[in-house]
Amino acid sequence: MSGDVFRVDWLPGTDLLNGSCHCGARHACQDPVAMWEWMLAHPDHPTTTEEDHAS
């Protein structure tokens, strides 16, 4: 085991998941599968979020 920590928090009242990687990268999305794909892409995951695309 590597001991790396990945964390996903659900924002109550929304469909939004906030993910954070052990490297400090953060990501927000509604799709749990997309969240896992983002996490497993470390260290090559993008740092943009759906919120970035909405603005």
Secondary structure, 3 states (H helix, E strand, C coil): CCCCCCEEEECCCCCCEEEECCCCCEEEECCHHHHHHHHHCCCCCCCCCHHHHHC
